[in-house]
Amino acid sequence: MACNWITTVSLVVSLSFLVFGAAASSSPAPNSSNVDGSNTDLAALLAFKGQLSDPLGILARSWTTNVSFCRWVGISCGRRGQRVAVLSLPDMLLQGELSPHIGNLSFLNKLNLTNTGLTGTIPSDLGRLRRLTYLSLFGNGLSGSIPGTLGNLSRLEFLILSNNRLSKQIPPELLQNVGNLKKISLGNNDLSGHIPPYLFNKTTFLRSIYIANNSLSGPIPDGLASLAMLQILYLNDNQLSGTVPPRIYNMSRLQALSLGNNNLNGTIPSNQSFSLPALQELYLYKNNFVGSIPLGFAACQHLQIIVLYTNFFTGFVPTWLTQLPQLTIISLAGNPLVGSIPAGLSNLTSLTWLDLSFINMIGRIPTEISRIQKLSHLFLGVNLLTGSIPTSLGNLSSLCVLDLRGDDLEGGLDFFSSLSNCKNLQILHIQGNSLSGRIPDYVGNLSTQLLQLLANNNDLTGGLPSTLSNLSNLRWIDFSSNLLTGTIPESITMMKNLVTLDFSRNAISGPLPTQISNLRSLQRLYLFRNKLIGSIPDSIGNLTKLEYILLSNNQLNSTIPSSLFHLDKLIRLDFSQNSLNGTLPPDISGLKQVTYIGLSSNCLLGGIPESFGQTMMLTYLNLSHNSFEDSIPDSFQELTSLVSLDLSYNNLSGTIPKFLANFTELRTLNLSFNRLEGKIPEGGVFSNITLPLLIGNSGLCGAPHLGFQPCIQHSHSSNNKNLLVKILFPSVVIVFGSIALCAYVTIKRKLQNKGDIQVDPDDFMSHRLISYRELALATDHFSENNLLGTGSFGKVYKGQLSNGLVVAIKVLLDPQLEQATRSFDAECRVLHMARHRNLIRILNTCSNLDFRALVLQYMPNGSLQMLLHSEGRRQLGFLKRLDIMLDVAMAMEYLHHEHHDVVLHCDLKPSNVLFDTDMTGHVADFGIAKLLLGNDNSLITASMPGTLGYMAPEYGSLGKASRKSDMFSYGIMLLEVFTGKRPTDPMFIADLSIRQWVR
Ligand SMILES: *[C@@H]1O[C@H](CO)[C@@H](O)[C@H](O)[C@H]1NC(C)=O
């Protein structure tokens, strides 16, 4: 509505200019028809401007009516007369929708609105610009489908619509009259469906096709291969299937063929029918191609890039590659090829990228590789290469990535000494080989650019050199699963950028570095299975980014510093199998994200802190083999996400909490060898529990199949030696019992008349009408005290009806809407029938000429919105969040597919999901759209605006509601519920939406 309003305003402005401005203008007019035309152009430009918010004021400053529009920024006029020939404002922030009036610029030749922040759809009126030769809307936020009317642009040479959010199918008529087209670019959108088979029938002069990165499916049209001038064909990153039309391998001018990341299959034709003399770039990665890589490529003397990774090509690693001197990139990785690294690679003097990993290559790494001076990326990992790593690799002065992981390479790390020549080296992966010997001190001479040094799973011995700390940019160091000894050098605490430190599974001894808290970037600290001794430094709580701290299987023997339990990013904490002692701090609630806590086999004692109940993401907790005492805290009932709980071998007393039987995810529960007593609960995890998980608790009873004593009722076990009690007690029970019963019946009757209790809503008056007076009484005359909320539809009150039932009463605004009033009762009857566990029931309605209300089930536990965002909210575990969203999904499934006619919601959002006493989610406000609008759900008026942030783009811009727009809102809610961020959070500005952020 707002946009139309702006259009209207700009039209009024331009019309008044026509009347007053043009009359006052003294410039001589060439002829009257041109004056008319020029006025049309002016009106069109002003309408164009009027739709844009122009946040930088570019148009506001320059596009003023006291200057001829031919002198406005971005406008050029033709040589003859005052008509707009070029509208070009690339890279200027305009924001807003593209006005359809632009179709009136009938002399327009070039339209360049690249990167201007446009949204909305492409107006079909663009198809009226018959003189247009160049159209670029690249890099905007345009959505909707591509208008087929563009097929009328018979002079068009460049059609560039890439990098938008265009969807739906490519219209088959898009290029029907566009005979001069040289370039079409539709890439990076969300186009789907097949590529129309005859799309390119008229485009004889087409040189360049770029339709990569969409969701196109179906085959590659055979007609493409008839485009004799075609040089560039990019169809990568779609879902195209079938075989490649064989004639494509015969296109004499084709320079770039990019079909990667589709579902294509079949073979590349063998040499007779293969001729791509102009080919420079070939990308076929991530498809299902089979057969050998044909010799035909050997004739592509201009080939620079050949990227075939992740297919099913078989046969030998092609040796003819070494005869194509212009090659810069070779990737054959992940094909079941055989062979060894071809000799003669050093002929490829331009080669920068060589990826032969995951191929089953045998033999040694030839030293001649080190003569390829420009090589920056060398991947030879996950093969069967043997021998040592050639020292001469250090000659590759451009080397940036060296990946030799997962081979059978042996020998020492001597090559580190020459590798220090590679000043740009960032990634060094040599893990998973059989490398042995010590880590040389000159490891510290490797490039200071180094980000990753991964040498795990080798046979390295000796200590960690203190020179490691010279690698000051290192993010990730991994020497795990070697045979290292000695201590961790204190110097590594200088590596301020370290994110992951993994020295686990060695025989490293000594204490943790005392200054370990200097590693401020550290997220993952893996030191398990070593021989570390001493204490965990108190300062470890300063590592505020820590997510994983795994120190199990060492000989650490201090207390656990309480600061550790304030690390709110911690996900996994494992200190099991050490000699840690003392008690746990009372407050561990800082561990908001923790899912795994392992403290088993230490010497911990004291009670289990109540605050465990606040670690609600916890799925695994092992406190076994310690000396914990007292009872299992009540707060454990919050830990409903638990999958595994082991409290065995402690001194826990008291009874087994019944709530453990309600934990639906709990698979493993071990309570053996404690001092637990009383009845073993039934159901849930206890249904399948076995004796070893409960044994060693002499006071337990129940579970006869496991051989425990049957439980004796408490009342019977009271002291029965006393005769007086034996006689007196039953009589007292009988007397008080009958009094209590009488009282109960009376009170219940009273309450039913008056009290705030649940009455079965089914009993409630569904067949009788409820009056305004009754609702007014129930809500104390709609008093503010009973107001529950205000929404776009009206106000909601809490009320108690005369029969005691507490209900919510929704009073709808705007009862005057005529057509709505007519159908209101009919619709209400329909919605009244909608019954689902996860919908708020409509119990009754009240409607007369100036008042309409719905009587709804009352939800005492607030909304999802409050649960997620209000102050002092309860903590929500992952599974609870999942539960709630499942509830919502069930309700929507019912409304969309199971109800006898489709009910759209049109305003799904967290404030419309309410909770009953059991915290089951109920969707509210469904069908309101229908109530307000009668039966036409497809057009939504201003009274049904939806909610910003949750509204589907097509709903927002076109008012088109559908099951899909409900689904969109659901998706946004899903992101909100699991990230805790509102889609309207201030951080989401300009182009960053919650969707992009999550992506
Ligand atoms: C359109 O704008 C883009 C971005 O500035 C520029 O690269 C391109 O050359 C322009 N095209 C024409 C024909 O002006």
The ligand as a Tripos MOL2 file, in Angstrom:
@<TRIPOS>MOLECULE
LIG
   14    14     1     0     0
SMALL
NO_CHARGES

@<TRIPOS>ATOM
      1 C1         26.8700   -1.1260  -15.6670 C.3       1 LIG1
      2 O1         27.3890   -0.9650  -14.3590 O.3       1 LIG1
      3 C2         28.3860   -1.8870  -13.9910 C.3       1 LIG1
      4 C3         28.7370   -1.6550  -12.5400 C.3       1 LIG1
      5 O2         29.2890   -0.4030  -12.3300 O.3       1 LIG1
      6 C4         29.5830   -1.7210  -14.9240 C.3       1 LIG1
      7 O3         30.5550   -2.6660  -14.5790 O.3       1 LIG1
      8 C5         29.1230   -1.9340  -16.3570 C.3       1 LIG1
      9 O4         30.1900   -1.7410  -17.2060 O.3       1 LIG1
     10 C6         27.9940   -0.9890  -16.6950 C.3       1 LIG1
     11 N1         27.5500   -1.2950  -18.0320 N.am      1 LIG1
     12 C7         27.2910   -0.3960  -18.9540 C.2       1 LIG1
     13 C8         26.9400   -0.8690  -20.2910 C.3       1 LIG1
     14 O5         27.3350    0.7710  -18.6850 O.2       1 LIG1
@<TRIPOS>BOND
     1     1     2 1
     2     1    10 1
     3     2     3 1
     4     3     4 1
     5     3     6 1
     6     4     5 1
     7     6     7 1
     8     6     8 1
     9     8     9 1
    10     8    10 1
    11    10    11 1
    12    11    12 1
    13    12    13 1
    14    12    14 2
@<TRIPOS>SUBSTRUCTURE
     1 LIG1         1 GROUP 0 **** ****
